[in-house]
Amino acid sequence: MKVRRAGAVALRQFYLYSGSPTRVVPLFVWVAIDIVLWGFITRYLNRIASPGFNFVPALLGAVLLWDFLTRVMQGVSTAFLEDVWSRNFLNLFATPLTIFEYILGLVTTSIATSLVGLATMLCLATLVFGLSFFAYGAAILPFLLVLFLSGIALGIAATGMMLRLGPASEWFVWPLPAMLSPFVGVFYPISTLPLWMQWVSRLLPPSYVFEGIRAIVHGTTWNPGTLAIGFFLSAAYIAAAGLFFRHVFRVAVDTGLLARYSAESTT
Amino acid sequence: MPQEPLLSVSNLSKVYRHTVAVDGVSFAVPPGEIVGLLGPNGAGKTTTVNMILGVLEPSSGSIVIDGIDLQQRRSAALSCTNFAAVYAALPGNLTVEQNLRVFGMLYQVPSLADRIDQLLAQFELERFRGTRSGVLSSGEQTRLSLAKALLNTPKLLLLDEPTASIDPAIARTIRATIRSFARENQSAVLWTSHNMYEVEEVCHRVFFLSHGRILLEGDPKSLPGQHGAANLEDLFVQVANEQLHNGVKP
């Protein structure tokens, strides 16, 4: 593994962002719109609901965390799509670059882009809507870590899917987080779900994050060990997504799809 | 004592379901030699090049680059290889310098800034250093692709129709550049082209591919005479017609 080669993949993305406001603006605009929208919704709910319950941490905090996961996933998949859009696979994969180095470069890009989104959301939610996110201190970091790892796993799996199905499949990728959100209990306890959905949610690391956050906000008891389950699950999903991408890459090399990716299929 | 080949291709085949694209091709290219891979469209040239570049898995056979088996140690084998192809333009949304820096890092080029300066001067691209590659003329893009191809001073250089879209004056300069590159660095060059004049001028040896097989091999200057053709172009047409008569679309 050569760090310099992974760095080259990330540097390419940095060059793209540094020379393109149309790439930079979406990094913070969409999350800002989400925070503003949900910020006012929580204010309204606080006004009409019975006193004693604060919707700001319960809803706005949940939106912030879910958007963070979504941005991490999109950071990986958008970086991959840049190579699709510029038809760069032949140039890229005829170099000594390994799959692991390539994915590491995509993940590095995602760390940078998702941190921009997270910082924007934290500033707005704290300064405008009074979300006391920093009151939790370092205790919030494990929750963010699990969400980050889940977003990375989802991003790698999504890129593998796009490599397998061709450029048009990017439209399957964007709604992936929305498809998962009902199962992970972003806004409601997992116990609200029917039993079969609860079983699915147990397999999804973000479920443990949102259950834990909800318990802390409501001041109820919660076993921190369950977050460890989320951590190990997300780590396992990253490994599985990496293996999936490697398998898809090998199939693409075998069938000739990698060299003729724009054709979408070689059959 | 004969030199160890820098590229050794043995019994290479590629089969797509019912189509045989490359059929048991074997050849070797020693250091300093420029070998032309000729043949009509669909003969299997680009398929062969793609397999040597590691972006297409052979159905059978082996590829050894500078003593390294490509299938066993892909990354190590590709470290000493590079290529330029008319169908593989560098990302148009990066500048000339950015493209060379990114690919220089991918090939782990030492003293990269100096190497980039050297190549920009060699290919007369200095004034385009900060220009996005996508707005360059096709000839300038070809020169950029060639600059990228020489970044790591490759032991094996693959050129797929490298002068296809450039004017005769620049094409002549590029041919001279590649010739001196191969001579000075003792690099092996595999060159595909449909310009028979160019092939005759540049290549030490040529292979004619047809139906995925090597049909003829030899010195491009003497080969036409050996097969009753007036020149290399006539010989090419003969091979292409033979392919046509065998029911393969050109």
Boltz contact constraints between the chains, C-beta under 6 A:
constraints:
  - contact:
      token1: [A, 4]
      token2: [B, 105]
      max_distance: 6.0
  - contact:
      token1: [A, 4]
      token2: [B, 108]
      max_distance: 6.0
  - contact:
      token1: [A, 5]
      token2: [B, 106]
      max_distance: 6.0
  - contact:
      token1: [A, 8]
      token2: [B, 102]
      max_distance: 6.0
  - contact:
      token1: [A, 8]
      token2: [B, 105]
      max_distance: 6.0
  - contact:
      token1: [A, 8]
      token2: [B, 106]
      max_distance: 6.0
  - contact:
      token1: [A, 11]
      token2: [B, 102]
      max_distance: 6.0
  - contact:
      token1: [A, 12]
      token2: [B, 102]
      max_distance: 6.0
  - contact:
      token1: [A, 15]
      token2: [B, 94]
      max_distance: 6.0
  - contact:
      token1: [A, 15]
      token2: [B, 98]
      max_distance: 6.0
  - contact:
      token1: [A, 86]
      token2: [B, 91]
      max_distance: 6.0
  - contact:
      token1: [A, 88]
      token2: [B, 91]
      max_distance: 6.0
  - contact:
      token1: [A, 90]
      token2: [B, 88]
      max_distance: 6.0
  - contact:
      token1: [A, 91]
      token2: [B, 88]
      max_distance: 6.0
  - contact:
      token1: [A, 93]
      token2: [B, 55]
      max_distance: 6.0
  - contact:
      token1: [A, 94]
      token2: [B, 53]
      max_distance: 6.0
  - contact:
      token1: [A, 94]
      token2: [B, 55]
      max_distance: 6.0
  - contact:
      token1: [A, 94]
      token2: [B, 83]
      max_distance: 6.0
  - contact:
      token1: [A, 95]
      token2: [B, 106]
      max_distance: 6.0
  - contact:
      token1: [A, 96]
      token2: [B, 75]
      max_distance: 6.0
  - contact:
      token1: [A, 96]
      token2: [B, 78]
      max_distance: 6.0
  - contact:
      token1: [A, 96]
      token2: [B, 79]
      max_distance: 6.0
  - contact:
      token1: [A, 97]
      token2: [B, 106]
      max_distance: 6.0
  - contact:
      token1: [A, 98]
      token2: [B, 75]
      max_distance: 6.0
  - contact:
      token1: [A, 253]
      token2: [B, 57]
      max_distance: 6.0
  - contact:
      token1: [A, 254]
      token2: [B, 57]
      max_distance: 6.0
  - contact:
      token1: [A, 256]
      token2: [B, 56]
      max_distance: 6.0
  - contact:
      token1: [A, 258]
      token2: [B, 55]
      max_distance: 6.0
  - contact:
      token1: [A, 259]
      token2: [B, 50]
      max_distance: 6.0
  - contact:
      token1: [A, 259]
      token2: [B, 55]
      max_distance: 6.0
  - contact:
      token1: [A, 259]
      token2: [B, 56]
      max_distance: 6.0
